[in-house]
Every structure is written in C-alpha cells, then in structure tokens.
Amino acid sequence: MATLRFFAGAAEAAGTDGAAVDANSIGDLRAELVRLYGAEFARVLGLCSLLVNGARASDDAVQLTATDSVDVLPPFAGG
C-alpha cells in the first residue's frame, strides 16, 4: 500500500493528514481517493499536485508500488 500525506485543504477535505491506499497507478489512486473521501475531496484533488517519492506525477499512468510515498499538495499562495 502506498503511503499518502495530505496537506492543507486536501487534509481538511479528507478529514485526515495521511492514509495508506492500495493502488497500482496514479489514476487508480485518484479513483480510490474519490471513493473513500467523496465529492468535496474530488473537487480539491482536481486542484492538487501529486508527488511520488518527491517527484511530480501528473500522468495517471504513473505506476505505484507498495513502498511509494505520495504527497497530495493543493496550490499554495504566498510570497
């Protein structure tokens, strides 16, 4: 199971700051997260960047393994 960390609005929408999810790809992960956390989380997830082991994963075909760490990062404002 991939280990997830949710930040800021993603953590708020999920109601937690972390999870472990069984998914074979980023696309599978997105679908499972929407199933687990619902429509509001889906809206937030659509705005988020996903980092797999520190590298941005924008393609749903990116493969995941059980040892991967995925950060779910909503857009940040500031300067």
PyRosetta script that sets phi, psi and omega in degrees:
from pyrosetta import init, pose_from_sequence

init()
pose = pose_from_sequence("MATLRFFAGAAEAAGTDGAAVDANSIGDLRAELVRLYGAEFARVLGLCSLLVNGARASDDAVQLTATDSVDVLPPFAGG")
pose.set_psi(1, 130.7)
pose.set_omega(1, 175.9)
pose.set_phi(2, -70.4)
pose.set_psi(2, 143.0)
pose.set_omega(2, 177.4)
pose.set_phi(3, -95.0)
pose.set_psi(3, 128.2)
pose.set_omega(3, -178.3)
pose.set_phi(4, -112.3)
pose.set_psi(4, 145.4)
pose.set_omega(4, 170.5)
pose.set_phi(5, -124.2)
pose.set_psi(5, 127.6)
pose.set_omega(5, 178.1)
pose.set_phi(6, -102.9)
pose.set_psi(6, 138.0)
pose.set_omega(6, -179.5)
pose.set_phi(7, -120.1)
pose.set_psi(7, 149.4)
pose.set_omega(7, 172.7)
pose.set_phi(8, 48.6)
pose.set_psi(8, -123.1)
pose.set_omega(8, -176.3)
pose.set_phi(9, -62.0)
pose.set_psi(9, -27.9)
pose.set_omega(9, 177.6)
pose.set_phi(10, -68.5)
pose.set_psi(10, -41.0)
pose.set_omega(10, 177.1)
pose.set_phi(11, -65.4)
pose.set_psi(11, -40.3)
pose.set_omega(11, 179.0)
pose.set_phi(12, -63.7)
pose.set_psi(12, -45.1)
pose.set_omega(12, -179.0)
pose.set_phi(13, -66.9)
pose.set_psi(13, -35.0)
pose.set_omega(13, 179.8)
pose.set_phi(14, -80.6)
pose.set_psi(14, -23.0)
pose.set_omega(14, -176.5)
pose.set_phi(15, 77.6)
pose.set_psi(15, 16.9)
pose.set_omega(15, -179.9)
pose.set_phi(16, -159.0)
pose.set_psi(16, 161.4)
pose.set_omega(16, 177.6)
pose.set_phi(17, -103.8)
pose.set_psi(17, 4.5)
pose.set_omega(17, 178.4)
pose.set_phi(18, -165.9)
pose.set_psi(18, 163.1)
pose.set_omega(18, 179.6)
pose.set_phi(19, -163.4)
pose.set_psi(19, 166.4)
pose.set_omega(19, 170.3)
pose.set_phi(20, -121.3)
pose.set_psi(20, 125.8)
pose.set_omega(20, -174.7)
pose.set_phi(21, -131.0)
pose.set_psi(21, 136.7)
pose.set_omega(21, 176.9)
pose.set_phi(22, -90.5)
pose.set_psi(22, 110.5)
pose.set_omega(22, 179.6)
pose.set_phi(23, -150.8)
pose.set_psi(23, 144.9)
pose.set_omega(23, -178.8)
pose.set_phi(24, -91.5)
pose.set_psi(24, -18.3)
pose.set_omega(24, -177.6)
pose.set_phi(25, -151.0)
pose.set_psi(25, 168.6)
pose.set_omega(25, 176.5)
pose.set_phi(26, -60.4)
pose.set_psi(26, -40.1)
pose.set_omega(26, 177.8)
pose.set_phi(27, -61.2)
pose.set_psi(27, -44.4)
pose.set_omega(27, 176.7)
pose.set_phi(28, -63.3)
pose.set_psi(28, -39.7)
pose.set_omega(28, 179.4)
pose.set_phi(29, -62.2)
pose.set_psi(29, -47.6)
pose.set_omega(29, 179.0)
pose.set_phi(30, -56.9)
pose.set_psi(30, -46.6)
pose.set_omega(30, -179.4)
pose.set_phi(31, -62.1)
pose.set_psi(31, -42.2)
pose.set_omega(31, -179.6)
pose.set_phi(32, -67.5)
pose.set_psi(32, -39.1)
pose.set_omega(32, 178.8)
pose.set_phi(33, -64.5)
pose.set_psi(33, -40.5)
pose.set_omega(33, 177.3)
pose.set_phi(34, -64.6)
pose.set_psi(34, -40.8)
pose.set_omega(34, 178.3)
pose.set_phi(35, -62.3)
pose.set_psi(35, -42.3)
pose.set_omega(35, -176.9)
pose.set_phi(36, -73.9)
pose.set_psi(36, -39.6)
pose.set_omega(36, -168.9)
pose.set_phi(37, -113.3)
pose.set_psi(37, -8.3)
pose.set_omega(37, 170.2)
pose.set_phi(38, 90.5)
pose.set_psi(38, -173.7)
pose.set_omega(38, -171.0)
pose.set_phi(39, -64.8)
pose.set_psi(39, -41.2)
pose.set_omega(39, -179.7)
pose.set_phi(40, -64.9)
pose.set_psi(40, -40.0)
pose.set_omega(40, 177.2)
pose.set_phi(41, -65.0)
pose.set_psi(41, -38.5)
pose.set_omega(41, 178.4)
pose.set_phi(42, -59.0)
pose.set_psi(42, -41.0)
pose.set_omega(42, 178.3)
pose.set_phi(43, -61.9)
pose.set_psi(43, -46.4)
pose.set_omega(43, 179.8)
pose.set_phi(44, -66.0)
pose.set_psi(44, -43.1)
pose.set_omega(44, -178.7)
pose.set_phi(45, -58.6)
pose.set_psi(45, -34.8)
pose.set_omega(45, 178.3)
pose.set_phi(46, -62.9)
pose.set_psi(46, -19.0)
pose.set_omega(46, 179.2)
pose.set_phi(47, -97.7)
pose.set_psi(47, -10.7)
pose.set_omega(47, -170.9)
pose.set_phi(48, -86.5)
pose.set_psi(48, 153.4)
pose.set_omega(48, 166.3)
pose.set_phi(49, -97.1)
pose.set_psi(49, 144.8)
pose.set_omega(49, 176.0)
pose.set_phi(50, -113.4)
pose.set_psi(50, 129.1)
pose.set_omega(50, 176.8)
pose.set_phi(51, -113.3)
pose.set_psi(51, 124.5)
pose.set_omega(51, 177.2)
pose.set_phi(52, -105.4)
pose.set_psi(52, 114.4)
pose.set_omega(52, -177.3)
pose.set_phi(53, 52.2)
pose.set_psi(53, 37.8)
pose.set_omega(53, 176.3)
pose.set_phi(54, 88.8)
pose.set_psi(54, -6.0)
pose.set_omega(54, -179.3)
pose.set_phi(55, -109.1)
pose.set_psi(55, 133.8)
pose.set_omega(55, -178.9)
pose.set_phi(56, -61.5)
pose.set_psi(56, 135.4)
pose.set_omega(56, 179.2)
pose.set_phi(57, -123.0)
pose.set_psi(57, 94.5)
pose.set_omega(57, -177.4)
pose.set_phi(58, -97.2)
pose.set_psi(58, -11.0)
pose.set_omega(58, -178.5)
pose.set_phi(59, -98.2)
pose.set_psi(59, 126.7)
pose.set_omega(59, -179.7)
pose.set_phi(60, -62.9)
pose.set_psi(60, -15.8)
pose.set_omega(60, -179.9)
pose.set_phi(61, -81.6)
pose.set_psi(61, -8.6)
pose.set_omega(61, 179.2)
pose.set_phi(62, -57.7)
pose.set_psi(62, 126.0)
pose.set_omega(62, -177.9)
pose.set_phi(63, -79.9)
pose.set_psi(63, 147.0)
pose.set_omega(63, 177.0)
pose.set_phi(64, -118.8)
pose.set_psi(64, 149.4)
pose.set_omega(64, 173.4)
pose.set_phi(65, -120.3)
pose.set_psi(65, 169.0)
pose.set_omega(65, -177.7)
pose.set_phi(66, -64.1)
pose.set_psi(66, -21.6)
pose.set_omega(66, -177.6)
pose.set_phi(67, -95.7)
pose.set_psi(67, 1.7)
pose.set_omega(67, -178.4)
pose.set_phi(68, -74.8)
pose.set_psi(68, 149.6)
pose.set_omega(68, 174.3)
pose.set_phi(69, -113.7)
pose.set_psi(69, 128.1)
pose.set_omega(69, -177.3)
pose.set_phi(70, -120.4)
pose.set_psi(70, 124.1)
pose.set_omega(70, 174.3)
pose.set_phi(71, -101.0)
pose.set_psi(71, 131.4)
pose.set_omega(71, 178.8)
pose.set_phi(72, -106.4)
pose.set_psi(72, 107.0)
pose.set_omega(72, -171.2)
pose.set_phi(73, -116.3)
pose.set_psi(73, 112.4)
pose.set_omega(73, 173.3)
pose.set_phi(74, -72.7)
pose.set_psi(74, 165.7)
pose.set_omega(74, 177.8)
pose.set_phi(75, -60.8)
pose.set_psi(75, 142.5)
pose.set_omega(75, 178.1)
pose.set_phi(76, -110.9)
pose.set_psi(76, 143.3)
pose.set_omega(76, 175.1)
pose.set_phi(77, -109.7)
pose.set_psi(77, 155.1)
pose.set_omega(77, 177.6)
pose.set_phi(78, 149.4)
pose.set_psi(78, -177.6)
pose.set_omega(78, -178.2)
pose.set_phi(79, -164.4)
pose.dump_pdb("model.pdb")
